[in-house]
C-alpha cells in the first residue's frame, strides 16, 4: 500500500504558471486515500477555482488510469488524450509521476501528492527499479520528474558530486547513469536550468525512522521541511578572516600546499612535510580520509601544523562520514583551535577505500554543508536555528572538477556552491593549459565570480602517472608530457625529477601569466620536497 498526501494548491499553481491546458491524471491503483476519477475531477475543480483567484485561466480535464506504474498501460490509455496538453498533474505516488514523465517526455508531469509511505507487495521474476522512498517531501516538480533520492547513488539533494565521468557514476564501477546529470539534462530540455542552481535544504529524517508506522491522521498533519530556497550569498561580502583569503582579496597570486595524515598517531612525517612547504605557501591543506581511507582526523594535524610551523591550515572536511551533529561539533572544535579555512567536500564513496563495507552517511551534501557553515559564521546559528555562542569565523572553500564530462552540470553546480556561500575553489589535478583556460572561461561565462586555485600534482614515479591516467577518470595528461617523463626516467631517477621540475614549473608560469586563476594548489603527497624546487623555478 502506498500512502500519499495532497500537495498545497499554491505549490501546484507555481508549477503550472503560464500553462493553460492541463490534464489531471488520477490513479485507480494502490494509493490511499483513493485517487481515482472522482478525486481527479474534484482536484481539477479546486485547482480551477484557485487559479482564477490568482489570475490563471486553466483549461482542466480529468482522467484516471488503472495503474500509473505500468508504462505500457499508461501509453495505451493516454496517448490519444494529450493533443494540446501543456502539462499533467499526477495523483499517483512518486513512481507514477516518473513513469508519466518517461512515457511522455514532451509533456511535463508534476506531482499532485507527496508520497509518505510504502507498503510491500511481493513480486516474482523480472528486474525492478526502486523509484520512490516515500520520503514525505516530493521534489519531482523541481528536478524534472527524476528523483534524486533514488536515482543518485549517494542520495544527494544538490548534485552532482565530483564522482561522475562521461555521465556515469563512480558508485558501482561507472556503469549506472549519474542521476544528477540526468536531472540537469532534463531541466535543460525544459528550459528550467535556473532551478538547478537553487539550494535544496536537508531532509527531516524523523519521517523515515524504522520501524515505520503511519496513521491516516498523521498523513494530514505531518509537514515536510522547505525543500528549496532562493537565498544567494553574494561573493566577497564575508570578511576575510584568514591570511589566505586576505591575500586572494588583495589580488596576490597565492600558492597552497597539501599534506596527508595517514593511519597512525605519529605526526612526525606530516610536520616534516609542512616544514618543507612553509616558506613557499600561504596555507597547507590537511586531507580528510582521502579516497575513503580511514586516517587520522584532519583537525589535530591542522591545529598542530599551525602551532608548530606557523603556517595557516586549510581544514578539509568531507560530508560522507558525518551527520550534521558531528559536522557542527567538528566545526566548533576547529573554531576553538584557531582554524580559519574550511574546505567542504562530498567525499569519495566508501567502496573505494580500505573499509569498503562501511555505511555512507551524507546526511548533508556539500552544498548543504557549505550553506550550514555560512549560517554558522554569518548568523551564529545552525540549520535548526539553534544559537551558537561565540560562533567560529571561517572562510569557506570547496572543490571543482574541470575535466568533468559533461562539463556543464559541473559548472552549474559550482554556481550553486557560490550561492550557498563558498568563497574559493580548488580544482583536482590538471596538466593541460588549454583545459584550464577553457574551464576558467566557462566558469566566468556562467556567472561564477569566486577565485579558483588550479590543482597541480607532480609525478613521484612513472608508475604513479600510469595509475592516474588509467584508473582515475577525468585525469588528462597530454601524451607529450607522458613521453618526456618516460624518456627521462629511462636515463635516471634524477633526470625524472629534473623533468618534473621543468614541466610543472613551466605549467605554473603559464597559469599565472595567461589565465585569471587566483593561484595554484600543489598536491605532492609523499613528494613534498620537490615543491620548493618547482616554485623557485617558476618564479613563485
VEXBAMAR-232753 format. One record per atom (N, C-alpha, C): residue in three letters; y, x, z. Coordinates in steps of 0.05 Angstrom, whole numbers, plus 5000, padded with zeros to 4 digits. Example, Ala and Ser with C-alpha at 12.3 -4.5 7.8 and 13.67 -1.06 7.14 Angstrom:
<rs>
ala488652645156
ala491052465156
ala493452645156
ser495552575142
ser497952735143
ser500152585157
</rs>
This chain:
<rs>
unk497650175000
unk500050005000
unk502550185000
unk504550104984
unk507050244983
unk509250074993
unk510750175013
unk512950025025
unk515550125014
unk517349945006
unk519950014995
unk522149875009
unk524549995008
unk526949875020
unk529049854998
unk530249614994
unk532249584972
unk534649774977
unk535549884955
unk537950054956
unk540449874959
unk542549974972
unk545049814973
unk546149764944
unk547249524940
unk548249454914
unk550449644905
unk552149744924
unk554349924916
unk553250184904
unk550950274914
unk549750514902
unk548850464874
unk547550234869
unk546750164842
unk549150134823
unk551350014833
unk553649984817
unk554750254808
unk554650444826
unk555550714819
unk553850834797
unk551250794797
unk549450894776
unk550050754749
unk550650494751
unk550750334726
unk553650314715
unk555550444728
unk558350424719
unk558550504689
unk559850334674
unk560350384645
unk558150284627
unk555950194639
unk553750084623
unk554049774624
unk553149634603
unk553349344602
unk550649204603
unk549049264583
unk546449124581
unk544349274597
unk543449134619
unk541649264638
unk539149084642
unk536849214643
unk534349074647
unk533349134675
unk532848924691
unk531748954718
unk528748914715
unk527249124723
unk524349124719
unk522849094746
unk521648864750
unk520048824774
unk517348944772
unk515748934793
unk513049034793
unk511248854809
unk509048764796
unk507148594810
unk504948754823
unk505349014825
unk503249184836
unk503149194866
unk503249444877
unk502549474905
unk504949514924
unk507449454914
unk509749484932
unk509849244951
unk510849294975
unk511349084994
unk513949155009
unk515748955014
unk515548675006
unk515148644975
unk514148414966
unk513648374937
unk516148424920
unk515748524896
unk517948584878
unk517348494850
unk516448244847
unk515648144821
unk517948014806
unk517347824788
unk519347694771
unk521447544787
unk520547394807
unk522447244823
unk524447424837
unk523447644849
unk525247834862
unk527047974842
unk526048034819
unk527648164798
unk529947984789
unk529347724786
unk531447534778
unk533547504800
unk532647484825
unk534547474847
unk536247714849
unk535047954845
unk536448204845
unk538548214823
unk537848114799
unk539648114777
unk542047934783
unk541547704795
unk543747524802
unk545647654823
unk544547784843
unk546147924863
unk547748154850
unk546448304833
unk547848534820
unk550048434802
unk549548214788
unk551648104770
unk554048024786
unk553647884809
unk555847794826
unk557348034838
unk555848234848
unk557148474859
unk558648624838
unk557648624814
unk559048764792
unk561748624785
unk561748364785
unk564148214779
unk566348274800
unk565448294825
unk567348364847
unk568548634843
unk567148814829
unk568049084824
unk569249124796
unk569548894781
unk570648914754
unk568648994733
unk566048974738
unk564049044719
unk562748784708
unk562548754682
unk561348524669
unk558648604657
unk556548574673
unk553948644664
unk552648424649
unk551048494629
unk549248304616
unk546448374626
unk545448214646
unk543048284661
unk540648104652
unk538348224650
unk535948084644
unk533748184663
unk531948004671
unk529848074690
unk527148054676
unk525348234683
unk522548214673
unk520848334695
unk518248334691
unk516448454711
unk514048574696
unk512648744710
unk510248874699
unk507948844719
unk505448834710
unk503248814728
unk503049074745
unk503349304732
unk503349564746
unk505249754732
unk507349844746
unk509250024734
unk508250314733
unk506050364747
unk505050644748
unk503050694725
unk502550494708
unk500750524685
unk502450564660
unk502550804649
unk504350864627
unk503650704602
unk501050664596
unk500250504573
unk501150214575
unk500750104599
unk501549824604
unk504549794603
unk506049994613
unk508949994613
unk509949984584
unk508750154567
unk509750164539
unk509149904524
unk506749804527
unk505949554512
unk507549314522
unk508349314547
unk509749084558
unk512749094553
unk513949334551
unk516849354550
unk517949444523
unk516349554506
unk517349664481
unk518949474464
unk518149214465
unk519649014449
unk521948884463
unk522548984488
unk524748854504
unk527149034507
unk527249264494
unk529349464500
unk531449484479
unk531549314460
unk533649324440
unk536349284452
unk538149484450
unk540849474461
unk541049524490
unk538749564504
unk538849614533
unk539949894538
unk541849904556
unk543150164562
unk542050294587
unk540750144604
unk539650254629
unk537650044640
unk535750154656
unk533849984670
unk534050044700
unk533549834716
unk533349864745
unk530549784753
unk529049964765
unk526249914772
unk526049824801
unk524549614806
unk524049524833
unk521349614843
unk520149804828
unk517549924836
unk518150154856
unk516150294863
unk516450534880
unk517550764863
unk517851004875
unk518851234860
unk517151314837
unk514551264839
unk512651334817
unk513451164793
unk513850904797
unk514550724775
unk517150814761
unk519150894777
unk521650984765
unk521151224746
unk519451404755
unk518951644739
unk517351584714
unk515451394716
unk513851314693
unk515651184672
unk517551004680
unk519350884662
unk521151094648
unk522051294663
unk523751504651
unk522151674631
unk519551714636
unk517951874618
unk517151724593
unk516451464597
unk515551304574
unk517851234556
unk520251174568
unk522551104552
unk524951294559
unk524751544551
unk526851734559
unk529651674547
unk529651504526
unk532251444514
unk533851244530
unk532651114550
unk534050924567
unk533651014596
unk535751094609
unk535451204636
unk534750974655
unk532751024672
unk531950834693
unk532850934720
unk534050744736
unk534950804762
unk533250664783
unk532950794807
unk531350664828
unk532850434842
unk531550204844
unk532749984859
unk531949994888
unk530050174895
unk528950184922
unk528850474931
unk528750514958
unk527850754970
unk524950714978
unk523150894969
unk520350884977
unk520051015004
unk519050875023
unk519050975051
unk516251025062
unk514150925048
unk511450965060
unk509350925039
unk507251085039
unk505051055020
unk502451015036
unk500950815029
unk498250785039
unk496350925021
unk493750915026
unk491751055010
unk490050864995
unk489650904970
unk487750754954
unk485850944940
unk483350934948
unk481351134937
unk481151104906
unk480951334893
unk480751334864
unk478451514856
unk477151464834
unk474951624825
unk475451734797
unk474651984793
unk474852114767
unk477652174759
unk477952324737
unk480652374726
unk482252574742
unk484652634733
unk486452814746
unk488952654754
unk489852664779
unk492152514788
unk494352704797
unk496752624791
unk499052794799
unk500652644820
unk501352794841
unk503052674862
unk505852664852
unk507052434854
unk509752394844
unk511752294865
unk510752204888
unk512552094908
unk511352144936
unk512952254954
unk512052294982
unk513152085001
unk514351874990
unk515451665007
unk517351775028
unk519151945019
unk520952085038
unk523051915050
unk523451675039
unk525451485050
unk528251525041
unk528751715023
unk531451755013
unk531251834984
unk530751644967
unk530151694939
unk532551804924
unk532252044911
unk534452174897
unk534152154867
unk532251994857
unk531652004828
unk534051924811
unk535951764822
unk538351704807
unk540251934804
unk539952144821
unk541552384819
unk540252614804
unk537652584799
unk536152804787
unk534852724760
unk535952524747
unk534952454721
unk532252334720
unk531352214743
unk528752084744
unk526452274749
unk527052524756
unk524952724762
unk525152794792
unk523052774807
unk523152814836
unk522953104843
unk525053224856
unk524853504864
unk523053554887
unk522553344903
unk520853374927
unk517953434919
unk517053294898
unk514253334889
unk514053524865
unk516053534848
unk515853704823
unk516653994828
unk518054054850
unk518754324857
unk516654424877
unk515354654871
unk513254754889
unk514254814917
unk516754864920
unk517954924946
unk519354684958
unk519454454943
unk520754214953
unk523754244957
unk525054414941
unk527854474945
unk529554234934
unk531554164949
unk533453954941
unk535754064924
unk536054324924
unk538254454909
unk537054694894
unk535554644873
unk534254854858
unk535654924832
unk534555104816
unk532055244822
unk532455484840
unk530255594851
unk530455844866
unk530456074845
unk530156314855
unk530056544836
unk527356584824
unk525356424832
unk522656474823
unk521856314799
unk523456304778
unk522656184753
unk523156374730
unk521456354710
unk521656524686
unk520556374663
unk522056374641
unk521356214617
unk520655924624
unk522155824644
unk521855544652
unk519355494669
unk517955704677
unk515555664693
unk515955764722
unk514355654740
unk514655704769
unk512855934778
unk513956104796
unk512456334806
unk510056234822
unk510256004836
unk508155904852
unk505855804834
unk503555914838
unk501255834821
unk500856004797
unk502456224795
unk502056424774
unk503256354747
unk505756244747
unk507256194723
unk505856004704
unk504455804715
unk503055604699
unk504655344698
unk505555254721
unk506955004723
unk509855024715
unk510854804703
unk513754794697
unk515354794722
unk517654934721
unk519554924743
unk520854644744
unk520454504766
unk521554234768
unk524554224765
unk525954424775
unk528854414773
unk529954484745
unk528454644730
unk529154684702
unk528854424687
unk526754274693
unk526354014680
unk528553824688
unk529453824713
unk531653654722
unk534153734707
unk534653994705
unk537054094691
unk537053994662
unk534854034649
unk534653954620
unk535053654617
unk533953494636
unk534353204635
unk537253124639
unk538553244659
unk541353174664
unk543153264641
unk542453494628
unk543953584605
unk543653384582
unk541153294578
unk540653094557
unk542252844562
unk542652774587
unk544052524594
unk547152574595
unk548052824592
unk550852884595
unk551852864623
unk550152924642
unk550752894671
unk550553154686
unk551153384674
unk550853634688
unk552753664711
unk554953504712
unk556653514736
unk555153444761
unk553053284759
unk551453214782
unk549953454792
unk549153634774
unk547453864781
unk548654044802
unk551254084801
unk552554274819
unk553354154846
unk552853894849
unk553453774875
unk551453874896
unk552253854921
unk550653964944
unk549053734956
unk546453764956
unk544753564968
unk544053654996
unk544653485016
unk544253555044
unk541353545051
unk540553675073
unk537753685081
unk536753405088
unk534153365087
unk532953115094
unk532753095124
unk532552835133
unk531952775161
unk528952735163
unk527552935174
unk524652935174
unk523352755195
unk525052615211
unk523852445231
unk522352215218
unk523052145194
unk521551925180
unk518952025168
unk518352285171
unk515952395158
unk514052525177
unk514252455203
unk512552575223
unk509752435223
unk507752595228
unk504952495229
unk504052465258
unk502252265264
unk501152065245
unk503251855239
unk503351755215
unk505451575206
unk504651285209
unk506451145222
unk506150855224
unk508850725218
unk508950485207
unk511450365199
unk511150065201
unk513049935215
unk513149645216
unk515149545196
unk514749295187
unk516649175168
unk519449165179
unk519649125206
unk522249115218
unk523749385215
unk522149605216
unk523449875213
unk524449915184
unk523149795165
unk523949825137
unk526849745133
unk527649525146
unk530349425143
unk532449575159
unk531549725180
unk533449855198
unk533750155194
unk531650295185
unk531850585181
unk533650655158
unk535350845163
unk537350925142
unk536951225136
unk537051285111
unk536851565102
unk539551705107
unk539451965111
unk541952115114
unk543352135087
unk545952195086
unk547252225060
unk545952455044
unk545452405019
unk543952595003
unk545752784987
unk548052694979
unk549752854961
unk552652854971
unk553953084971
unk556753094979
unk558353224956
unk560753144955
unk562553254934
unk564353474943
unk564053554969
unk565753764981
unk565354024966
unk567554164961
unk567454424948
unk569054624965
unk567754844972
unk569055054987
unk570555234966
unk573155244969
unk574755394950
unk574555694954
unk573755844934
unk573456134938
unk575956274947
unk575656464966
unk577956614975
unk579456494998
unk578756255007
unk580256125029
unk579356235056
unk576856305059
unk575856405084
unk576956695089
unk577856755113
unk578857025118
unk576657235112
unk577557475106
unk575757705102
unk575157825130
unk572857755141
unk572157845167
unk570858125166
unk569558185144
unk568058445142
unk569658645126
unk569058895130
unk570259105114
unk569559085085
unk567059005080
unk566158955052
unk567858755038
unk568358525051
unk569958315038
unk572858405036
unk573858555055
unk576658645053
unk577058825029
unk575159005024
unk575359185001
unk575159034975
unk573258834974
unk572958674950
unk575558524944
unk576758404965
unk579158254961
unk581558434952
unk581458684960
unk583558874952
unk583158964923
unk580958894911
unk580358974884
unk579059244881
unk578059354904
unk576659604902
unk573859564890
unk572859754875
unk570159744864
unk568359854886
unk566659674898
unk565159744921
unk562259814913
unk561059964931
unk558160034928
unk556759964954
unk554559824952
unk552959764976
unk550159884971
unk548759934993
unk546060044992
unk544059845004
unk541559935007
unk539559765018
unk537359925031
unk536459825054
unk534159945068
unk532159725075
unk529659805081
unk527559615085
unk525959685110
unk526359525132
unk524659575155
unk521859475148
unk519859625157
unk517059555149
unk515459465173
unk512859475171
unk511159365192
unk510759575214
unk512859605230
unk512859805251
unk515059725272
unk514959855294
unk517059825314
unk518860075315
unk518260265297
unk519760525296
unk521960505275
unk524460535283
unk526660525264
unk527560795254
unk525961005258
unk526861275251
unk527461295221
unk525561195204
unk525961225175
unk528261055165
unk528660815177
unk530860645169
unk533560785175
unk533660905199
unk536161035207
unk536661285190
unk534561425183
unk534861665166
unk535861575138
unk534761355128
unk535761265102
unk538661175103
unk539361045125
unk542160955128
unk544061195131
unk543161405145
unk544761645147
unk545261775120
unk543261765102
unk543561895076
unk545461735058
unk545861475065
unk547561305049
unk550461275060
unk550861325085
unk553261235099
unk555861335087
unk555861575076
unk558361685065
unk558961595037
unk557161425026
unk557461344998
unk557561044993
unk557160895014
unk557060605011
unk558860465031
unk559760225024
unk561460075043
unk559659925063
unk557359835054
unk555559685072
unk552659725063
unk550859675081
unk547959715076
unk546559455081
unk545159355061
unk543459115064
unk540959185079
unk540059005097
unk537459035110
unk535758795102
unk533458855089
unk531858645077
unk530358475098
unk529758225091
unk528458045109
unk525757955097
unk523658075107
unk520958015097
unk520858005067
unk521658215053
unk521758215024
unk518958165011
unk518958014989
unk516557934975
unk514457814994
unk515457685015
unk513857545035
unk511957725050
unk512657975055
unk511258155072
unk512358135100
unk510658115120
unk511558075148
unk512358345160
unk514958395160
unk516158645171
unk517858585195
unk518958795206
unk520758755229
unk523158575221
unk523858395240
unk526158225235
unk528658395229
unk530158315209
unk532358485198
unk534658505217
unk534858325237
unk537158325255
unk537458585271
unk535258675283
unk535358905300
unk536159155284
unk534859205261
unk535759435244
unk538659415236
unk539559165229
unk542359135221
unk544259225244
unk543659135268
unk545259205291
unk545159505296
unk542659615295
unk542359895301
unk543760075281
unk543660005256
unk545060155235
unk548060165241
unk549159935248
unk552059925254
unk552660095278
unk550960085299
unk551560235324
unk551160535321
unk548960605306
unk548260895305
unk549661045283
unk550260905260
unk551361055237
unk554260975232
unk555160745243
unk557960665238
unk558360525211
unk556160475196
unk556360335171
unk555860035175
unk557459875161
unk557159585164
unk554559495151
unk553259305164
unk550759195154
unk551158935139
unk549458875120
unk549258615108
unk546458505116
unk546558315134
unk544058205146
unk542857995127
unk540658065114
unk539357875096
unk537657675112
unk537857425104
unk536357205117
unk535057025096
unk532456985097
unk531156805078
unk530556545092
unk530856325076
unk530356055087
unk527355995088
unk525756145074
unk522856095073
unk521456075100
unk522256245119
unk520756285143
unk521856135168
unk524056005166
unk525355885190
unk526255605184
unk526055425204
unk527455175201
unk530355205210
unk531854985210
unk534755005215
unk535255095244
unk533455035262
unk533855125290
unk533755425292
unk531655545279
unk531355835280
unk533555975265
unk534455855243
unk536655985228
unk539255985244
unk539855765258
unk542255755275
unk542055965297
unk539655975310
unk539256165332
unk539756455323
unk538656525299
unk538956795289
unk541856855281
unk543256655271
unk546056685263
unk547756735288
unk547256585309
unk548756615334
unk548256895346
unk545756975345
unk545057245355
unk546457465338
unk546457425312
unk547857615294
unk550857635301
unk552057395305
unk554857395313
unk555357545339
unk553557505358
unk553857645384
unk553657945382
unk552058035362
unk551658315358
unk553658445339
unk555558295330
unk557758405313
unk557158425284
unk555158275274
unk554558275246
unk556758105232
unk557658195209
unk559858055195
unk559057965167
unk556858055156
unk555957975129
unk553157855130
unk552857615119
unk550257495116
unk549657465086
unk547257545078
unk546357485051
unk544157275052
unk544857035044
unk543056805046
unk541256795021
unk538656775026
unk536656785004
unk534556565008
unk533256484986
unk531056294988
unk528556424998
unk527856654987
unk525456804995
unk523156744975
unk521656944969
unk519256914951
unk517156744965
unk515456624949
unk513356454960
unk511356624977
unk510256504998
unk508556665016
unk506056775003
unk505156644982
unk502656734968
unk502957014956
unk505457104953
unk505957374941
unk505557594962
unk505557524988
unk505757725008
unk503157815021
unk503357935045
unk501058045059
unk499757845078
unk500857595079
unk499657375094
unk499757135076
unk498157135054
unk498456925034
unk497756645043
unk496256625066
unk495556365076
unk497656235094
unk499956375098
unk502056275116
unk503256025105
unk504155845123
unk505455605115
unk508355665108
unk509355555086
unk512155585079
unk513855385095
unk516355455101
unk518055275116
unk520055145098
unk522055285088
unk524055175071
unk525054905080
unk525654895107
unk526954655118
unk529654625103
unk531054845099
unk533454855083
unk532955025058
unk534154935036
unk534155125013
unk536655295015
unk536955484997
unk539055685000
unk541855554999
unk542255344982
unk544855214981
unk545455085008
unk543554945019
unk543954815045
unk544455025067
unk543055245065
unk543455465084
unk546255575082
unk547255625058
unk549955725055
unk551955525066
unk551455265060
unk553255055069
unk553255045100
unk550955075112
unk550755075141
unk552355315154
unk551955555142
unk553455785152
unk556455735149
unk557255615127
unk560155555122
unk561255375144
unk559755165151
unk560654975172
unk560755115199
unk558755295204
unk558855435230
unk561355615232
unk561855755210
unk564055945210
unk566755805209
unk567055605191
unk569655485186
unk570355265205
unk568255115215
unk568754885231
unk567654905259
unk565955095264
unk564855125291
unk562854915298
unk561454805277
unk559354605282
unk556954675265
unk554554565273
unk552254595256
unk551954345239
unk549654325225
unk549354095207
unk549153825221
unk548453835246
unk548253585261
unk550853525277
unk553053675270
unk555653645283
unk555753735312
unk553753895320
unk553754005347
unk555854225349
unk557554215369
unk559654405373
unk558554685381
unk559654895370
unk558855165376
unk561155305390
unk560655405414
unk562755545428
unk563055835417
unk565455915412
unk565956185401
unk564256235377
unk564656075356
unk562956105332
unk563156385319
unk560956475307
unk561056745294
unk562756735269
unk563656965261
unk565356995238
unk563957175217
unk562957045196
unk561457185175
unk562857145148
unk562357335130
unk562757295102
unk560057265089
unk559757075070
unk557156985061
unk556657065032
unk554457195028
unk553557265001
unk550957134994
unk550157164969
unk547557064961
unk546657224936
unk544457134924
unk543357294901
unk543857154875
unk543357304853
unk543557194826
unk541557334808
unk540557194788
unk538557304770
unk539557284741
unk540857494732
unk541857494704
unk539757474682
unk537257534689
unk535157534669
unk533557274670
unk534457074685
unk533056824686
unk532856694658
unk530556574652
unk530256444627
unk529156164632
unk530555954624
unk533255964612
unk535356044632
unk537556154622
unk539756254640
unk541556034650
unk541955824634
unk543955624640
unk543455484668
unk541055404675
unk540655294702
unk541355484724
unk540855744720
unk541555944740
unk544555954743
unk546055954722
unk548955964724
unk550055724739
unk549055484732
unk549955244746
unk549255254775
unk546855364782
unk546055394810
unk548055574825
unk548955784812
unk550855974824
unk553555834830
unk554355654811
unk556755494816
unk556355324841
unk553955204844
unk553455044867
unk553555204893
unk552455454892
unk552655634915
unk555555684922
unk557155734901
unk560055774906
unk561255524919
unk560555294909
unk561555044921
unk560855014951
unk558455124958
unk557455104985
unk558755305004
unk560155504992
unk561555705009
unk560755995006
unk559056054986
unk558456334981
unk560956484971
unk561256734981
unk563656884974
unk563157124956
unk560657214954
unk559957424935
unk557057394928
unk556257524906
unk553557514896
unk552557794891
unk549957844896
unk548658094888
unk546458014868
unk546258164846
unk544258094826
unk541658254833
unk539458164819
unk537058324821
unk537358574803
unk535258734800
unk535458994786
unk536058954757
unk538059094747
unk538859074719
unk538959354706
unk538259364680
unk538059624667
unk539459624639
unk540359394631
unk541459364604
unk544359274606
unk546259434597
unk549159374599
unk549859124584
unk548459064562
unk549158834546
unk548258574561
unk546058584575
unk545258354592
unk547258314614
unk548158524626
unk550158504647
unk552758374637
unk553758474614
unk556158364602
unk555858064595
unk553657994583
unk553157714575
unk553057534600
unk551657624621
unk551457474645
unk554257424658
unk555757634661
unk558457604673
unk560257424656
unk560057444630
unk561657274613
unk560856974616
unk558256924618
unk557256654621
unk558156544648
unk558056714669
unk558956624696
unk561856534695
unk563556694683
unk566456624683
unk566856374666
unk565456344644
unk565756104627
unk564955854642
unk563055874660
unk562155644676
unk563855584700
unk565955744705
unk567655694727
unk566955844753
unk565156044751
unk564456194774
unk566656404780
unk567856394803
unk570056564810
unk569456784830
unk567256754844
unk566756954866
unk565757214854
unk566357434868
unk565657704858
unk562657754857
unk561857924838
unk558957974834
unk558458274835
unk556458354851
unk555558634852
unk553058654835
unk552958854818
unk550658884800
unk548459054813
unk546058954814
unk543859094826
unk542759324809
unk542559564821
unk541559794807
unk539159914822
unk536859954809
unk534560064822
unk533460294806
unk533960544815
unk532760774801
unk529760774806
unk528360914788
unk525460914789
unk524461154805
unk522861104825
unk521661314841
unk519461454826
unk518161314807
unk515961424791
unk515661264766
unk514161374747
unk513361224723
unk511660984730
unk509961034750
unk508160814759
unk509760574769
unk511960624784
unk513660414794
unk515060274770
unk515960424751
unk517260304727
unk515260124712
unk512860224708
unk510860064694
unk510159804709
unk510059824735
unk509359594751
unk511559384749
unk514059464751
unk516259274749
unk516359144722
unk516059304701
unk516059194674
unk513858994669
unk511459054679
unk509058894674
unk508858654691
unk509558684717
unk508858464736
unk511258314747
unk513658404743
unk515958254754
unk517558124732
unk517157864728
unk518557714707
unk521557734711
unk522957784689
unk525857794689
unk526858084691
unk525158274697
unk525958554696
unk525858654668
unk528158724656
unk528258814629
unk529259104628
unk527459284622
unk528159574620
unk528059644590
unk530259714578
unk530359794550
unk528260004543
unk527059984520
unk524960174512
unk526060464512
unk528560494505
unk529760764503
unk529760894531
unk530360734552
unk530360854579
unk527460914587
unk525560744581
unk522860794588
unk521861054575
unk522461084550
unk521561324535
unk522761584546
unk525361574553
unk526661814564
unk525461894590
unk524761694607
unk523661764633
unk520761864631
unk519261744612
unk516561844609
unk516462134599
unk518162204580
unk518262474569
unk519162674591
unk521062584608
unk522062754630
unk519762804650
unk518262594656
unk516062634676
unk513862814665
unk513462814639
unk511462994627
unk512263294632
unk514863344634
unk515863614640
unk515363684669
unk516463514687
unk516163574716
unk517363344732
unk516763344759
unk517963154777
unk520963184778
unk521763434778
unk524663494780
unk526163394755
unk524963424732
unk526163324707
unk526363014708
unk524362894720
unk524362594722
unk526662504739
unk527062644762
unk529262574780
unk531962614766
unk532162844752
unk534662904738
unk535262694716
unk533262604703
unk533662394682
unk534462134695
unk533262064718
unk534161824733
unk537161844739
unk537962074748
unk540862114755
unk542562084731
unk541762204709
unk543262184684
unk543561894674
unk541261754673
unk541261474663
unk542761284680
unk542261304707
unk543461094724
unk546361164731
unk547161414731
unk549961474735
unk551661374711
unk550461404687
unk551861304663
unk552061004663
unk549860864672
unk549960574674
unk552060484694
unk552260624717
unk554360564737
unk557160594726
unk557560814711
unk560160854698
unk560860634679
unk558860554663
unk559360334643
unk559960074657
unk558660014678
unk559159764693
unk562059764703
unk562859984715
unk565559994726
unk567659994704
unk567060124682
unk569060154660
unk569259914642
unk567059784637
unk567059584615
unk566459294624
unk566059244650
unk565458974659
unk567358894682
unk567458634688
unk569158544711
unk567558544737
unk565258674738
unk563658674763
unk565358784786
unk564858684810
unk566358774834
unk565159024846
unk562759104837
unk561559334848
unk558659354841
unk557259534855
unk554459594849
unk552859584876
unk550559464874
unk548759454897
unk546359634891
unk546159864904
unk544060054899
unk541559994916
unk539359944902
unk536859884915
unk534860104908
unk534560294926
unk532860524921
unk531060554946
unk529360354952
unk527760354976
unk525760584974
unk525760754995
unk524060984996
unk524961214978
unk527261174966
unk528361374947
unk531361394951
unk532161334976
unk535061314982
unk536561584978
unk535061804981
unk536462064979
unk537562114951
unk536561974931
unk537662014904
unk540261864899
unk540861674916
unk543261504912
unk545861674913
unk546261854932
unk548662014932
unk548962174906
unk546762284896
unk546962444872
unk547762274848
unk546762024846
unk547461844824
unk550461774827
unk551361704851
unk554061614854
unk556061844849
unk555362084858
unk557062314853
unk557362364823
unk555162354809
unk555162394780
unk556762184766
unk556661934777
unk558161714765
unk561061704772
unk561861884790
unk564661894799
unk565361674818
unk563361574833
unk563761364853
unk563561474881
</rs>
